[in-house]
C-alpha cells in the first residue's frame, strides 16, 4: 500500500514537472513568435520611412463603402510640372482651350488610362511645352476625395526644345519661361503657391525626394503609421492583430477627404477617445500606383504618418494656450481587433519623433 502511494506521488510530481516544462517551452515559443512579428512590423515601418512601398494585401476599414478606382469613370488624376531653368524662371504654357484661351498655366493635365503618374507628367510636358523631362520629386498632393487628386511634381529638362507659336495645337499655343515679375495673364493664381513651393524645395529640400512606387492597388487607400507620443518621448504605433500584426489600411470615401480614412480607424479602434483627440495626418512617406490595368490597378496607396494628439486646450491667466502635460500612455483600445505597440528600437523611435516634430514629409492637402 505504502509503495503504491509513493508511486502515485512520484507519478504526480513527474506529471507536474512535465507540465511546467511544456508550459515554459510554449511560453518561450509564443514569446519568440511575438518578438519576430514585432521585428517584422518595425521593419515595415522603417521601409515606409525610407520612402519605399509595401504591397497592399487587404483593406481593414471602409472597403464596403468604397469602389475600385476606374479612371475616367469614377476617378480623375491630374499631374502638374514645376520646372525651372538656370535663372530660376519657371516653365509656363499658354492655353489653347476655349474656356481659358491664351491664359498661362503650369504644364498640367489628366492621367490617361494605362499610364503611370510619371509617364503622364512626361507626356504632358512634351505635348504642351516641347521639352523632355524627368521628375525629381513630388512637391505636394492636393485632393478632393478619391475622385479627384492632383500630383504636383518638381521636374528637370532633359531634352527637346521650347514650343513656339508655329507649333500651336489643341494641347497649347506655346510655352515660355516666366521670371514671375513680368505681367502674365494667369489661368489661376493657385499655381503661385506651387511655384514658390518648387523654388523653396530646390534651395532647401524639406522632405526626401519622393516619387511614386510601382506597386498596384485597386482602391484609393491610406495606410497609417498612426503614432501616439507619450511622456519621456515614448512612442506607440496602432496595429491590427489579424491575420498577423500589421499597420491599418483604410479606404478613402468619396464623401470625405482622402485622409478622413485615418479618422475612421480611430473611431473604430477607440470610440470613447475619438472626440478628445485630434487625428492629424502629418504627411506622406511614400505612395504606390501602377495604372497598367484599367479598373484593376488605378488605385493609389498613400503611406502616411498620422499623430493622435490629446485635444485638451488649457490656457493661462492671459489666455495663452498652455502645452498640455504629455499623457503617460495612449488611450485604451476598445475594439479587440486593435492593439498599441510600443516602439523599443531606439533608431526607429528617434526617426518617428523627428518626423512628428519637424513634419519633414511630402504634404497632402484637402481642397474640400
HUCOR-V167276 format. One record per residue. N is the residue number from 1. RES is the residue in three letters. OMEGA is omega as a letter, one per 40 degrees, with the letter a starting at -180 (none if undefined). D_LAST is the distance of its C-alpha to the last C-alpha in Angstrom with 2 decimals. Layout:
# HUCOR-V167276
n->N res->RES omega->OMEGA d_last->D_LAST
n->N res->RES omega->OMEGA d_last->D_LAST
This chain:
# HUCOR-V167276
n->1 res->UNK omega->a d_last->86.93
n->2 res->UNK omega->i d_last->86.12
n->3 res->UNK omega->a d_last->85.19
n->4 res->UNK omega->a d_last->82.96
n->5 res->UNK omega->i d_last->80.99
n->6 res->UNK omega->a d_last->80.74
n->7 res->UNK omega->i d_last->79.43
n->8 res->UNK omega->a d_last->76.83
n->9 res->UNK omega->i d_last->75.63
n->10 res->UNK omega->a d_last->75.48
n->11 res->UNK omega->i d_last->73.46
n->12 res->UNK omega->a d_last->71.00
n->13 res->UNK omega->i d_last->70.62
n->14 res->UNK omega->a d_last->70.07
n->15 res->UNK omega->i d_last->67.48
n->16 res->UNK omega->a d_last->65.65
n->17 res->UNK omega->i d_last->65.71
n->18 res->UNK omega->a d_last->64.48
n->19 res->UNK omega->i d_last->61.67
n->20 res->UNK omega->a d_last->60.69
n->21 res->UNK omega->i d_last->60.77
n->22 res->UNK omega->i d_last->58.69
n->23 res->UNK omega->a d_last->56.18
n->24 res->UNK omega->a d_last->56.03
n->25 res->UNK omega->i d_last->55.59
n->26 res->UNK omega->a d_last->52.82
n->27 res->UNK omega->i d_last->51.10
n->28 res->UNK omega->i d_last->51.51
n->29 res->UNK omega->i d_last->50.11
n->30 res->UNK omega->a d_last->47.09
n->31 res->UNK omega->i d_last->46.56
n->32 res->UNK omega->a d_last->46.88
n->33 res->UNK omega->i d_last->44.38
n->34 res->UNK omega->a d_last->41.89
n->35 res->UNK omega->i d_last->42.44
n->36 res->UNK omega->a d_last->41.98
n->37 res->UNK omega->i d_last->38.67
n->38 res->UNK omega->i d_last->37.41
n->39 res->UNK omega->i d_last->38.54
n->40 res->UNK omega->i d_last->36.60
n->41 res->UNK omega->i d_last->33.35
n->42 res->UNK omega->i d_last->33.95
n->43 res->UNK omega->i d_last->34.72
n->44 res->UNK omega->i d_last->31.46
n->45 res->UNK omega->i d_last->29.45
n->46 res->UNK omega->i d_last->31.58
n->47 res->UNK omega->a d_last->30.91
n->48 res->UNK omega->i d_last->27.12
n->49 res->UNK omega->a d_last->27.66
n->50 res->UNK omega->i d_last->29.75
n->51 res->UNK omega->i d_last->27.01
n->52 res->UNK omega->i d_last->28.55
n->53 res->UNK omega->i d_last->27.13
n->54 res->UNK omega->a d_last->28.48
n->55 res->UNK omega->i d_last->28.98
n->56 res->UNK omega->a d_last->26.59
n->57 res->UNK omega->i d_last->29.22
n->58 res->UNK omega->i d_last->27.17
n->59 res->UNK omega->a d_last->24.04
n->60 res->UNK omega->a d_last->24.55
n->61 res->UNK omega->i d_last->21.64
n->62 res->UNK omega->a d_last->19.52
n->63 res->UNK omega->a d_last->21.54
n->64 res->UNK omega->i d_last->22.74
n->65 res->UNK omega->a d_last->19.24
n->66 res->UNK omega->i d_last->18.30
n->67 res->UNK omega->i d_last->19.91
n->68 res->UNK omega->a d_last->21.29
n->69 res->UNK omega->i d_last->19.49
n->70 res->UNK omega->a d_last->21.53
n->71 res->UNK omega->a d_last->20.57
n->72 res->UNK omega->i d_last->20.64
n->73 res->UNK omega->a d_last->20.57
n->74 res->UNK omega->i d_last->17.36
n->75 res->UNK omega->i d_last->15.94
n->76 res->UNK omega->i d_last->15.53
n->77 res->UNK omega->i d_last->15.98
n->78 res->UNK omega->i d_last->16.37
n->79 res->UNK omega->a d_last->18.79
n->80 res->UNK omega->a d_last->19.37
n->81 res->UNK omega->i d_last->22.55
n->82 res->UNK omega->a d_last->23.34
n->83 res->UNK omega->a d_last->27.17
n->84 res->UNK omega->i d_last->29.73
n->85 res->UNK omega->a d_last->33.47
n->86 res->UNK omega->a d_last->36.13
n->87 res->UNK omega->a d_last->35.60
n->88 res->UNK omega->i d_last->31.90
n->89 res->UNK omega->a d_last->31.15
n->90 res->UNK omega->a d_last->28.03
n->91 res->UNK omega->a d_last->28.29
n->92 res->UNK omega->i d_last->26.81
n->93 res->UNK omega->i d_last->27.21
n->94 res->UNK omega->a d_last->27.95
n->95 res->UNK omega->i d_last->26.12
n->96 res->UNK omega->a d_last->28.35
n->97 res->UNK omega->a d_last->25.84
n->98 res->UNK omega->a d_last->26.78
n->99 res->UNK omega->i d_last->23.49
n->100 res->UNK omega->a d_last->23.49
n->101 res->UNK omega->i d_last->27.22
n->102 res->UNK omega->i d_last->28.75
n->103 res->UNK omega->a d_last->25.60
n->104 res->UNK omega->a d_last->24.98
n->105 res->UNK omega->i d_last->22.24
n->106 res->UNK omega->i d_last->22.20
n->107 res->UNK omega->a d_last->23.58
n->108 res->UNK omega->i d_last->20.74
n->109 res->UNK omega->a d_last->20.43
n->110 res->UNK omega->i d_last->19.74
n->111 res->UNK omega->a d_last->21.31
n->112 res->UNK omega->i d_last->24.19
n->113 res->UNK omega->i d_last->25.55
n->114 res->UNK omega->a d_last->27.77
n->115 res->UNK omega->i d_last->26.49
n->116 res->UNK omega->a d_last->25.44
n->117 res->UNK omega->a d_last->22.68
n->118 res->UNK omega->i d_last->25.51
n->119 res->UNK omega->i d_last->27.57
n->120 res->UNK omega->i d_last->24.80
n->121 res->UNK omega->a d_last->24.50
n->122 res->UNK omega->a d_last->28.31
n->123 res->UNK omega->a d_last->28.59
n->124 res->UNK omega->a d_last->26.03
n->125 res->UNK omega->i d_last->27.70
n->126 res->UNK omega->a d_last->31.12
n->127 res->UNK omega->a d_last->30.40
n->128 res->UNK omega->a d_last->28.71
n->129 res->UNK omega->i d_last->30.57
n->130 res->UNK omega->a d_last->33.76
n->131 res->UNK omega->i d_last->33.46
n->132 res->UNK omega->a d_last->33.56
n->133 res->UNK omega->i d_last->31.23
n->134 res->UNK omega->i d_last->30.53
n->135 res->UNK omega->i d_last->27.27
n->136 res->UNK omega->i d_last->27.82
n->137 res->UNK omega->i d_last->24.62
n->138 res->UNK omega->i d_last->20.89
n->139 res->UNK omega->a d_last->19.44
n->140 res->UNK omega->i d_last->15.73
n->141 res->UNK omega->i d_last->13.29
n->142 res->UNK omega->a d_last->9.83
n->143 res->UNK omega->i d_last->7.77
n->144 res->UNK omega->a d_last->5.51
n->145 res->UNK omega->a d_last->7.80
n->146 res->UNK omega->a d_last->11.53
n->147 res->UNK omega->i d_last->11.97
n->148 res->UNK omega->a d_last->10.70
n->149 res->UNK omega->i d_last->11.54
n->150 res->UNK omega->a d_last->13.16
n->151 res->UNK omega->a d_last->16.11
n->152 res->UNK omega->a d_last->17.61
n->153 res->UNK omega->i d_last->21.32
n->154 res->UNK omega->a d_last->24.07
n->155 res->UNK omega->i d_last->27.11
n->156 res->UNK omega->i d_last->30.78
n->157 res->UNK omega->i d_last->33.17
n->158 res->UNK omega->a d_last->35.90
n->159 res->UNK omega->a d_last->37.69
n->160 res->UNK omega->i d_last->37.72
n->161 res->UNK omega->a d_last->37.92
n->162 res->UNK omega->a d_last->35.80
n->163 res->UNK omega->i d_last->35.21
n->164 res->UNK omega->a d_last->37.16
n->165 res->UNK omega->a d_last->37.28
n->166 res->UNK omega->a d_last->40.11
n->167 res->UNK omega->a d_last->37.73
n->168 res->UNK omega->i d_last->35.11
n->169 res->UNK omega->a d_last->33.68
n->170 res->UNK omega->a d_last->30.71
n->171 res->UNK omega->i d_last->28.63
n->172 res->UNK omega->i d_last->29.16
n->173 res->UNK omega->a d_last->31.90
n->174 res->UNK omega->i d_last->32.55
n->175 res->UNK omega->a d_last->31.30
n->176 res->UNK omega->i d_last->32.11
n->177 res->UNK omega->a d_last->31.90
n->178 res->UNK omega->a d_last->30.25
n->179 res->UNK omega->i d_last->31.44
n->180 res->UNK omega->i d_last->28.36
n->181 res->UNK omega->a d_last->30.88
n->182 res->UNK omega->a d_last->32.32
n->183 res->UNK omega->i d_last->30.70
n->184 res->UNK omega->a d_last->28.48
n->185 res->UNK omega->a d_last->26.48
n->186 res->UNK omega->i d_last->23.00
n->187 res->UNK omega->i d_last->20.70
n->188 res->UNK omega->a d_last->17.68
n->189 res->UNK omega->i d_last->17.74
n->190 res->UNK omega->a d_last->14.81
n->191 res->UNK omega->a d_last->17.66
n->192 res->UNK omega->i d_last->19.62
n->193 res->UNK omega->i d_last->17.61
n->194 res->UNK omega->i d_last->18.01
n->195 res->UNK omega->i d_last->21.71
n->196 res->UNK omega->a d_last->22.18
n->197 res->UNK omega->i d_last->20.71
n->198 res->UNK omega->i d_last->23.19
n->199 res->UNK omega->a d_last->26.08
n->200 res->UNK omega->a d_last->25.54
n->201 res->UNK omega->i d_last->25.40
n->202 res->UNK omega->a d_last->28.58
n->203 res->UNK omega->a d_last->30.37
n->204 res->UNK omega->a d_last->29.33
n->205 res->UNK omega->a d_last->27.28
n->206 res->UNK omega->i d_last->25.33
n->207 res->UNK omega->a d_last->24.63
n->208 res->UNK omega->i d_last->26.88
n->209 res->UNK omega->a d_last->26.65
n->210 res->UNK omega->i d_last->24.26
n->211 res->UNK omega->a d_last->24.62
n->212 res->UNK omega->i d_last->23.69
n->213 res->UNK omega->a d_last->26.33
n->214 res->UNK omega->i d_last->27.99
n->215 res->UNK omega->a d_last->27.58
n->216 res->UNK omega->a d_last->26.51
n->217 res->UNK omega->a d_last->23.96
n->218 res->UNK omega->a d_last->23.22
n->219 res->UNK omega->i d_last->19.76
n->220 res->UNK omega->a d_last->16.64
n->221 res->UNK omega->i d_last->17.58
n->222 res->UNK omega->i d_last->17.25
n->223 res->UNK omega->a d_last->20.74
n->224 res->UNK omega->i d_last->21.02
n->225 res->UNK omega->a d_last->23.59
n->226 res->UNK omega->a d_last->22.81
n->227 res->UNK omega->i d_last->25.14
n->228 res->UNK omega->i d_last->26.65
n->229 res->UNK omega->a d_last->28.76
n->230 res->UNK omega->i d_last->31.73
n->231 res->UNK omega->i d_last->34.74
n->232 res->UNK omega->i d_last->36.69
n->233 res->UNK omega->i d_last->33.74
n->234 res->UNK omega->a d_last->34.27
n->235 res->UNK omega->i d_last->31.35
n->236 res->UNK omega->i d_last->30.45
n->237 res->UNK omega->i d_last->28.32
n->238 res->UNK omega->a d_last->27.16
n->239 res->UNK omega->i d_last->28.77
n->240 res->UNK omega->a d_last->29.45
n->241 res->UNK omega->a d_last->33.17
n->242 res->UNK omega->e d_last->33.74
n->243 res->UNK omega->i d_last->34.96
n->244 res->UNK omega->a d_last->35.38
n->245 res->UNK omega->i d_last->33.49
n->246 res->UNK omega->i d_last->30.22
n->247 res->UNK omega->a d_last->26.71
n->248 res->UNK omega->i d_last->24.13
n->249 res->UNK omega->a d_last->21.95
n->250 res->UNK omega->a d_last->19.10
n->251 res->UNK omega->i d_last->17.44
n->252 res->UNK omega->i d_last->13.69
n->253 res->UNK omega->a d_last->12.83
n->254 res->UNK omega->i d_last->11.16
n->255 res->UNK omega->a d_last->9.80
n->256 res->UNK omega->i d_last->7.92
n->257 res->UNK omega->i d_last->6.73
n->258 res->UNK omega->a d_last->10.06
n->259 res->UNK omega->i d_last->11.29
n->260 res->UNK omega->i d_last->11.30
n->261 res->UNK omega->i d_last->14.56
n->262 res->UNK omega->i d_last->16.23
n->263 res->UNK omega->a d_last->15.76
n->264 res->UNK omega->i d_last->17.40
n->265 res->UNK omega->a d_last->20.28
n->266 res->UNK omega->i d_last->20.95
n->267 res->UNK omega->a d_last->20.88
n->268 res->UNK omega->a d_last->23.38
n->269 res->UNK omega->a d_last->25.53
n->270 res->UNK omega->a d_last->25.97
n->271 res->UNK omega->a d_last->24.65
n->272 res->UNK omega->a d_last->26.74
n->273 res->UNK omega->a d_last->25.41
n->274 res->UNK omega->a d_last->21.67
n->275 res->UNK omega->i d_last->21.31
n->276 res->UNK omega->a d_last->23.46
n->277 res->UNK omega->i d_last->21.52
n->278 res->UNK omega->i d_last->18.31
n->279 res->UNK omega->a d_last->16.99
n->280 res->UNK omega->i d_last->16.01
n->281 res->UNK omega->a d_last->15.26
n->282 res->UNK omega->i d_last->17.26
n->283 res->UNK omega->a d_last->17.10
n->284 res->UNK omega->i d_last->18.53
n->285 res->UNK omega->a d_last->22.32
n->286 res->UNK omega->i d_last->22.45
n->287 res->UNK omega->a d_last->20.93
n->288 res->UNK omega->i d_last->22.92
n->289 res->UNK omega->i d_last->22.96
n->290 res->UNK omega->i d_last->25.95
n->291 res->UNK omega->a d_last->25.16
n->292 res->UNK omega->a d_last->28.88
n->293 res->UNK omega->a d_last->29.13
n->294 res->UNK omega->i d_last->26.95
n->295 res->UNK omega->a d_last->25.14
n->296 res->UNK omega->a d_last->26.70
n->297 res->UNK omega->i d_last->25.41
n->298 res->UNK omega->a d_last->22.15
n->299 res->UNK omega->i d_last->20.09
n->300 res->UNK omega->i d_last->18.96
n->301 res->UNK omega->i d_last->19.77
n->302 res->UNK omega->i d_last->18.05
n->303 res->UNK omega->a d_last->20.70
n->304 res->UNK omega->i d_last->19.10
n->305 res->UNK omega->a d_last->20.56
n->306 res->UNK omega->i d_last->19.24
n->307 res->UNK omega->i d_last->20.97
n->308 res->UNK omega->a d_last->21.78
n->309 res->UNK omega->i d_last->22.65
n->310 res->UNK omega->a d_last->24.53
n->311 res->UNK omega->i d_last->22.78
n->312 res->UNK omega->a d_last->26.05
n->313 res->UNK omega->i d_last->25.76
n->314 res->UNK omega->a d_last->29.35
n->315 res->UNK omega->i d_last->30.67
n->316 res->UNK omega->a d_last->34.08
n->317 res->UNK omega->i d_last->36.23
n->318 res->UNK omega->i d_last->34.59
n->319 res->UNK omega->i d_last->31.10
n->320 res->UNK omega->i d_last->30.05
n->321 res->UNK omega->i d_last->27.94
n->322 res->UNK omega->i d_last->30.23
n->323 res->UNK omega->i d_last->29.50
n->324 res->UNK omega->i d_last->30.02
n->325 res->UNK omega->a d_last->32.87
n->326 res->UNK omega->i d_last->31.84
n->327 res->UNK omega->a d_last->32.22
n->328 res->UNK omega->a d_last->35.08
n->329 res->UNK omega->i d_last->33.34
n->330 res->UNK omega->i d_last->29.95
n->331 res->UNK omega->a d_last->29.37
n->332 res->UNK omega->i d_last->31.47
n->333 res->UNK omega->a d_last->30.16
n->334 res->UNK omega->a d_last->30.69
n->335 res->UNK omega->a d_last->30.08
n->336 res->UNK omega->i d_last->33.03
n->337 res->UNK omega->a d_last->31.03
n->338 res->UNK omega->i d_last->29.83
n->339 res->UNK omega->i d_last->31.77
n->340 res->UNK omega->i d_last->31.29
n->341 res->UNK omega->i d_last->33.09
n->342 res->UNK omega->a d_last->34.43
n->343 res->UNK omega->a d_last->34.50
n->344 res->UNK omega->a d_last->38.15
n->345 res->UNK omega->a d_last->38.20
n->346 res->UNK omega->a d_last->38.40
n->347 res->UNK omega->i d_last->36.95
n->348 res->UNK omega->i d_last->33.85
n->349 res->UNK omega->a d_last->33.40
n->350 res->UNK omega->i d_last->33.68
n->351 res->UNK omega->a d_last->31.18
n->352 res->UNK omega->i d_last->28.52
n->353 res->UNK omega->i d_last->29.26
n->354 res->UNK omega->a d_last->29.05
n->355 res->UNK omega->a d_last->25.62
n->356 res->UNK omega->a d_last->24.27
n->357 res->UNK omega->a d_last->25.82
n->358 res->UNK omega->a d_last->25.16
n->359 res->UNK omega->i d_last->21.92
n->360 res->UNK omega->a d_last->23.61
n->361 res->UNK omega->i d_last->21.16
n->362 res->UNK omega->a d_last->18.94
n->363 res->UNK omega->i d_last->15.48
n->364 res->UNK omega->a d_last->12.31
n->365 res->UNK omega->i d_last->9.09
n->366 res->UNK omega->i d_last->5.50
n->367 res->UNK omega->i d_last->3.82
n->368 res->UNK omega->none d_last->0.00
